[in-house]
């Protein structure tokens, strides 16, 4: 399936946020959109998810019902267990018993089998992020969108949850789009990185990465070299 946006523009009243974005997304890979805070990254994801239809330009391959969405916040319903939170998004896609089975399998895939019946208030931040990932991968979508999903975690937990996400996505094979303002996170996750300017956001550069997992590590000299190129693009 082709994933592409062309001349995408978005404004809130007189404020132009997206200033004509052209970008293709490689199927079965992770595309990271890297840009400063407040430049319109969330607006872009909302359009891709079909949550915002007030824009101009064209969007191909994305849309409502075709994507899973991992928001900046966990957005877990506090009165529901972890399994019920995952099953809740499946209620219109399959029978209740099947949704429950899929939810429990998804939680097992992120190492939370023993937390199936726990409510979000009893889970750590890293565990809640894992529930959010389980929910996104359980939903039968074509692609997964992630809006700065790891930014609230400490470094060690963030790396562990990012590793989990990449392992799940490798096994699953779905295309993914991640937005972030963190350069090292972009290098750690991305097969392709597109840098955005400040508002109105436009594409500055697109980089294709050929680094293996070890070379992407936060302490890697290979990553440090690529980091300088990304900073140069962002600060241009």
Secondary structure, 3 states (H helix, E strand, C coil): CCEEEEEEEEEECCEEEEEEEEEEECCCCEEEEECCCCCCHHHHHHHHCCCCCCCEEEEECCCCCCEEEECCCCCCCCCCEHHHHHHHCCCCCCCHHHHHHHHHHHHHHCCCHHHCCCEHHHCCHHHHHHHHHHHHHHCCCCEEEEECCCCCCCHHHHHHHHHHHHHHHHHHCCEEEEEECCHHHHHHHCCEEEEECCCCECEEEEEECCCCHHHHCCCCHHHHHHHHHHHHHHHC
